Amino acid sequence: MHSLRGTIFSLFVLLAIPVFPESKTIADFGGKADGAFDNGPALMKAFSYAAVHPGTTLRLGGVCRVSTPQTNETRFKYAAGGTYITNLTIENGEIVLGGAFSAFLFERCPGLTLRNIVFDYDPPIISQGSIIASLAKDRTMTVVPDPGYPPPAAPYFSNRDGNWMTVHKPGGEYGFHFVGYIQQSLPLENGQFSLTHDRGDLARVLDGAVNWRYVRVKRSFGHLNIFKYCDGLRLEGCSIHASSAFASLFMFCNDVVLLNNRICPREGSSNMVATCADGFHFIAARRGPRIEGNYFDRLQDDNIVISLRGSRVKSYKGDTLTLMPMSVTWYETGDTIEIIEIGTGERREYTIKSMPKMDNIWNPPSLTLDRPIEGTIVCAETCGSDDVPSLAFNKSWRLDGTVIRSNRFQNTRRYSVFMGAGGVRIENNTMSNHTSAAILISHTQNFFKKAKSDLIYYLSENVVIAGNSINNALNYGEGGRDFSMHPYGAIDLYNHEGSSSLRTGGVTDAPLARNIEIRSNIIINSGAAGIYIQNAKNVRLIGNSIVDPNRQNTTNKSGILIERAGDVTLKDNSVSGTGFDEPVREVR
């Protein structure tokens, strides 16, 4: 997650009031949609008006530049006690951010609609240009930034962990799977820069390459749009051409609808990427989003993330449960908590009977449950660094009912859909050119390569993946891969990061992915297997067609690879073409 510093508009809500629609333009609040005037103050006035006039429609009417952001330290407050912004619609125009900051933070704004809005940055917030030389031995490259783009040594690239670099082939397609970090950036003569990076495998890929390109991104300006507790939110026909981090972050928003939006470089621009991180990123909801007819092109990270993270059990006594921080989860009285014993795989459900007020999503409170906790529970307070504490998931916020349908995903460094949640349907999408899998159902994630006790866990169950067309996954930006150590698939059920020892993560006896149906998908020309199933339970593979798998693989060459999984049903699947040893391989 990233800092929300620099957010322009924070919208706080306390109390609902009736809706009486009104239509306004940006000019009504002193703004000008001419592409030059600073409309930051006008938008703040418009939101003040909308706070006391429910149902307001704000028409932008042109290009609205914003040059004066509102910071978190001086968040906008409503007058006279505070009210909801209810059923606000913003439509028909463009928001251009004239600096390295994010756009909107909407909090507790039910019925919000953003329609036919274009988001962009001027000046650009990425550095991109040509690689004119590379020296593998020293892990250095010489680059020339494109005209109009900041140099790779610009001040806002100073934090190594907040920004990274990707390399691209002459046509702009990704040329390397893994992220590279810049250790040093030195100016040379004639506008050139010498970059020292951290990857020997990247250096080998670049050695002898001609006319390749680089992009350096900065992720810590903040997410473009942030929505918190905005039920009934709609984004329709919007275009996002640049974003410092996530194009949109949705936190605890029920009944979200995303229709016919575009996240891609601006047509006619020279931008090589559209975002510095994810596209649409969802964290917890009682009712999941409907995502249909959207277009994703050249994102630097996952296109859609549907995420329910679990918490490790810190301690317990009787009916009182204390959880570890670091998980992004919300708890309320009446929620259903599932506690999983890692050693036995036993799962038990409890209801939250009472709890103190929760003010911080990063710090789960102590919960009083409806009965004493049963079974053998391993607590984080007492276990060693290689032990895995028992897990707790809030099943009431698992994004049930999510539908991801008829979207187009292409040219991405990561996944079309990264998910760890429940009750999700991913169907009839078109996915092409991924350096990673097209669809990943993850169990665990080890962001900082720490001990197993620090792994982040996901709960995935009751998922349907059907009717998708997947072409050239794990086979685009092939440099740096070693499939002999880490089997993958274009559709992937496995633990997200780490070595083979971390892939099991201590949860082999307690598979976190359950009740998964993968049917009627067409998978062509994948770099590894078409479908890879690892450490999951009750998985059904029905009627899938896999053509020419394993274009980059050297071992485990099969169309379907199953590893340490139970209750896998195989029916009417076909594997054809060349490059594989057997249609299905099972490894116990």
N, C-alpha and C positions, 0 to 999 in steps of 0.2 A: 504494500500500500504506500501511498505517497502523501506528502504534506499538502494541505489545502491552502497554503499561503498564497496570497495574491488573487483570491477569488473575488470576482467583481461584485456580484449581487447575492446577498444572503437573505433569504426570505423566510421569516419565522411566523409560525402560526399558532394561535391559541384557541380559537373558538369559531365555530361555523355560523354563518349567517345566510339569509335567503339570497337567491340569484335573480338579478334584474339586468339583463344583458345591455351593454353599451358599446359603441364602436368609437375608437379614437385612432389618431395617427401620431407618429412620432413628433410631427410639427406642433401638435396641440400641447406638447410639454417642452417646447423650446428647442427641439432638435431639428436637424437637417439631414436628409438622406442623400447627401451629395458626394459621399466618399472621402471628404476632407474634414468636415466639422466633427468635433468631439461630442458624441452623443451619450457619453457616460452619465452626466448629470440629468439629461432628459429621460433616460431609461429609469433612473432612480425615482424621478418624479412620477413617471408612469406607474411604477410599482406601488408608490404611496397612494396614488389614485385607485389602483385596482384593489388595494387592501380594504377600501371602504365602498367599493362599487363592484360587487360580485358579478361575474359573467362578462367582464370587460374583454373586448377584442382590441388588440393593439396591432395596427397595420404599419409596417415599417416603410414600405413604399419606395425603397431604393437601397443604396449602400450606406449603412450606418457604421461609421468608424467609431471605435471606442479607444480612447487614449489614456483615460484616468481611471484605473481600477479602484474598486473599494476593497480594502484589505480585511482580513479576519480580525485584526486588532481594532478596526473601526467599523464593525458590522452595522449595516443599516437597521435601524429600529423604527417600528411604526409609532405613530403618535397615538395618544389617548388610549393607552392600555393594551394595544396590540389586537389584531384580528387575523383571521385566515385570509390568504389570497385564494379565492375559490373560483374555479371554472374560468381561469384566465386563458386566453388564446393570444399567442403572438404569431404573426403570419406575414408572408409575402414581402420578403426583403432579404438583406444580407447584413450579417454582423462581421465586421473586419476588426480584429484585435491588433492594435497598433503598438504592441509591446509583448514582452515575454511573460504573459499572465494568462489565467484561464477565464472562461466566460461566465457561466451561471452556476450558483448554488441555490437550488430551490429546496426548501425544507417545509414539510407539512403543507403542501399546496394541492389539495384534491382537485381533480378535474382539469389539470393543466394540459394544454395542447400547444405544441410547437409545430407549425405547418408551413411548408414551402419556404424554409429559411436556409440560407447558405452561410456556412461558417468558414472563415479563413483567417490567415495571419498575414500582415504586411507591416514590417519586413518578415522574411522567412525565419523560422525558428530552428531550422536544421542547417548543418553544414554539409555540402555535397560538392563533388568535383571529380577530377581525374587522378588516377594513380599512374604516375609516369615512370616510377622505378620501384623495385622491391628487392631487399636483401634478406634472404632467408636466414643466414647465419646470425645476423644481429637483430632479427625480427623488426626491421624498420621498413618504412616505405616513404617515398617522396610523392607529395600530392599537390595539386593546384586547385583551389576552390573555384567553383563556377562564379561568373560575374553576378553580383547582387546577393550572394549568399555569404554568411559570416565565415570567417576562417575557423579551422578546427581548434585553434587555440583561443577562441573568444572567451571572455571572462566567465560566461555562464556554462562553460564546459569544464570548469575546474574540479568538480567533484567526480572522481572516478566511478563510484557506484551509482551515480545519478545519470550516467550517460554511457552509451556504447557505440560501436561502429559495426556496420555491415559492409560487405564488398559485393559488387554487382558486375555482371558480365557486360560487354559492350552495349547490348540492347537494353540494359536496365534490369534484367532478371537477376534474382539472387544467385550469388556464386558460391556461397559458403553457408553451411548450416549453423554453426555456432557463433555466438556473439564474441567479438573481440573488444577488449578494453585498451584504451590508450594510456600508456605509462608516462609518456613525455611527448610534448609537441613543441618543436623549435622552428622559428621563422628562418627562412633562407632568402636568397636573393630572388628577384623577379617574381615575387608573390608566391613562391613555393614554401612548403612546410615539410619538415621531416617528422614522421610519427613513429614512435617506438611502441609496439603492442605486446600483448602477453601470450600469444599463441604460436607455438612451433608448427602446428598443423596448418594454421592459416598461412604462415610464411611459405610452407611447401606448396600450397595451392596457388599462391601468387607467383611463385618462382617461375619466371618465363612467360607469365600471362601478359597479353598485349591489350591495351585500350580498356582495361577494367576501370571501374568507378568505385567511389566510396560514399557512404552516408554516415555522418555522425549525428546522433540524436541526443536531446536533453529531455529527461523525463520529469524533472522536479519542479517545473513551473506550476503544475497542478493539472487536474483533469479538465477537459473542455467544459463539459456539463456534468453537474452532480445533482442527483435527485434523491432526497431522503424522505421517507414516509409520504410519498406523493401517490396516493391511490387513484386509479383511473387515468393515469398519465398516458398521453398519446404523442408520438412523433410520426408525422406523416409528410412524405415528400421532401424531407430535409436533405441537404448535402453538406458533408463535413470533409473539407479538403486538407485540413491540417489539425493536429492536436498534439500538445506537449506530452500528454500521457494517455489516459483513456479518452476515447471520443465521447462516451457517456458512461457514468457510473450510477447504478440504480441500487439503493440500499433500502431494504424493507418496504418496497413499493409493490402493492398488490394490483393485479388486473392491468398491467402495462400492455399497451398495443404499439408495435413498431411496424409501420407499413411503408413500403416503397421508398425507403431512404437509401442514400448513397454515401459510402465512406471510401474515398478514392482520391488520387491526385486530380487537381483541377484540369479539365480539358484545355489544351493549348498551353499549359504551364510546363516548365521543365522539371517540376518536382518529381523525384524518384520514389518517394514514399508518402503515404497519407497520414500516418500516425507515428508517434514515438512509442506507443505501447498498444493496448487492446482497443477493440472497437466498442461493442456493448458488453458491459461487465455487470453481472447481477449478483448481489449478496443477499440471500435469505428473503423469503416472502411466504406468506400463507397460501397465496395463489400466484402461480407463475405467469410469465409474460406470453403474449402471442407475437411472434416475430415472422413476418411474411413479406416476400417480394422485395427484399433488400439486396443491395449490391455492395460487395466488399472487394477492394483491389489494392494490393501493395501496402498491407498493414505490417508493422514491424513486430507485432506480437499476436496473441490470439484474437480471432475475429469476434467470437461470442464466448463468454465465460458464464456458466451457470454454476454457482458455488454454494454448497452447504458444508462448511468446515466443522469438524468435531473438536471437542475440548478434551484434554487429558484430565483424568481425575487427580486432583491435588491431595485431597483427604476426605474422609467420611466418618460419621459416627451416628449410628442409629439411622434416623431418617433425614439427617443433614448431610448435604453433599457440597463440597467446595471444589471448584474447577480452576484449572490453570488459565492464565491470560494468554494472549497471542492469537486466539481464535476470534474470528469476526462472527459473532452470534448474538442474537437477541433473545431474551427470556422474559416470559410473562406468566403470571399465575394462571394455572389451567393448562399450560403447555405439556406435551408429552415428551418425556426424556427417555431415550434408550441407552442403557449402559451395557457395554460389551466387554466380556472377560476375554483378554487376549489369549490366555493359555488354553482355555477350553472352547472358546467361540460361543459361549452361552450369551444370549441376549435377553434382557428383561426390560420391560417398559414401566415407567413410573409417571405420576402426574405431579406437577409442581403445586403444592398446597399453599405455600406462602413464600415470600422473598422480599428483601428490601428493595426500594426504588432503584432502578438501574439507570445510571446516567452516562456510563462509558461502555461502548460496545467492545472495547479491547480488554475490559476487566470484568469477567463474569462474576456475579455475586454468589454468596452461599445460598443454597436452595433448600427449602424444607419440602420433602416429598410426602406422598400419601401413605407410605409405609416404610418400615426399616429396609435398608439396602441389603440384598441377599447375595450369596455366592462369594467367590474368591476375588476380591478386588485388589489390584496392585496400584499403589498410590505413588504419585510423582515425588512426594516428600521423602519417601523411604527407598525408592528403587535406585539402582546404579545407572551409570551413563549408557550402558548397552541394553538396559531393560526397557520395555514398553509399558507405560502405565495403562490401566484400563481407560476406555474411551466413553465419552458421553456425547450424544447427538440430540439436538432439539428437533424432533421430527415434525413439530407443528410449523416449522419455517423452512421446509425442504423444497419449496418452489414447485409444489404439485400443480399439474395441469399445464406446464410449459409446452408450447408448440413452436418448433422451428421448422418452417415449411416454405418451399418454393423460393429459397434465396439462392443467390449466385455468389460463390466465393472463388477468388483466384489470386495467384501470385503472392502468397503469404509466407513469411518466415516461420510461422508456427502452425497453429491448428485453426481449422474453420470453427470447430466447436470443442472447447475444453469444458468438461463438466464433472461435477461430483454432487449430485442432487437426486431427487426422487420424482417419479411421475412425469418424465420428460419424453416427448415425441420429437424425433429428428427425421423428417421425411420429405422426399421429393425435392431435395436440394441438388444443385450442380456445384461440384468442387473440383478445382484443377490447379496444378502447379503449387505444391506445398513442399517446403524443405523438411517438414515433419509429417506426422500423421494428419489425415483430414479430420478425423473425429477421435478424441481421446476421452475415455472414461477413466479417471484417475482414482487411485486409492490413497496414495501418500505423496507428499512433496517435501523435499529437503532443500529449502531455499539457500541456506548458508553452509551446507555440507557439515553440519554439526552431528552430535551423537544421535542415535536412534530415538532417544527420549525427547528430542526436539523436533521430530518429524511432525508435519501438519497432515491431518487425516481428512479424507472426504468420504461421505456416505453416498453411494450410488445404488439405487434399486428401482425396479419397475420402470425400466427404460425401453423404448422401442426405437430402433434405427431402421428405417424402411424406405425403399424406393429411391435411394440416393444414387447419383452418378458421380464417381470419383475417378479422376484421371491424373496420373503423374504425381501421386503423393510419395513422399520420401525419395524422390527421384529428381529433385529440382533444387539446385544448389547442393550438389552431391559431395562437395569437398568436406573432409573432416569426419566422415562417418566410419564407424567400424561395427558392422552388423553382426560380426561373429561373436562379439561380447554381449551385445544388447539386442536381442530380437525385437522387432517392431512389426506393425502392420498398418495399412492405410486406415483401417478401423482398429483401434487399439484399446484393449482393457488391460492396463498394467500400472505399476507404480511409477510415478512420473519422473523422478530424478534419482541419481545415485548409482553406485556400482551394483554388481549382481547381488552382493550381500545386503545392500540397502533395499534392493527391489523387493525382497521378501519383507523387510522391515519388521520382522517379528510377528507378522499377522497371518502367517501361512495357515494357521488353524482357525482363523476367524476372518474369512473373506468378506471384505466390505462392499464389493460389487455383487449384487444378487438380482435375480429375476430380470435378465436382460434378453431381449429378443432382437436379432439382427436378421432381416429378411429382405429378399428381392432387391438387393443393392447390386449395382454394376461397378466393378473395380478393375481398372485397366492400367497396366504399366506402372505398378508400384515398385519402389526401390527395395522393399522387403516383402513380407507376406501380405496377402490381401487383407486377412483378418488375423489378429493375434489376441488370444485369450489367456490371461495369466491370473491365477489366484482369485477366481470368481466362482460363483455357485449358481446353478440353475440358469444356464445360458442356452438359448435356442438359436441355431443357425439354420435358416430355412430359405431355399430358393435363391441363394446369392450366386452371381456369375463373376468369376475372377479370371482375368485374361492377362497373360504375360506378367506374372509376379516376379519379384526378386531380381530386378534389373541391376541392383547394386550389391546384392547380398553375396556372401561367399560360403556360408554354412546355413544349416536349418532351412534348406531351400524347399519350401512348400507353399501351397496356396493358402492353407489354413494351418496355423500353428497354435497348439493348445498346450499350455505348460502349467502343471500343478493346479488344475481346475477340476471341479466335481460337477456331476449332473449336466454335462454338455450334450445337447441333442443336435444331431446333424441330419438334415433331410433335404434332398433335391438340390444340393449345391453343385456347381460345376466349376472346374479349374481347367483352363486350356492354354495353349500357346507353348512357349519355350522358357527355359531358365529355371525350372523347378524339378526337384527329384521325385516328389510324390504329392498328390493333391492335398492330403491331410497328414500332419505329423503330430502325435501326442507324446509329450515328455512328462514323466511323473517325477 
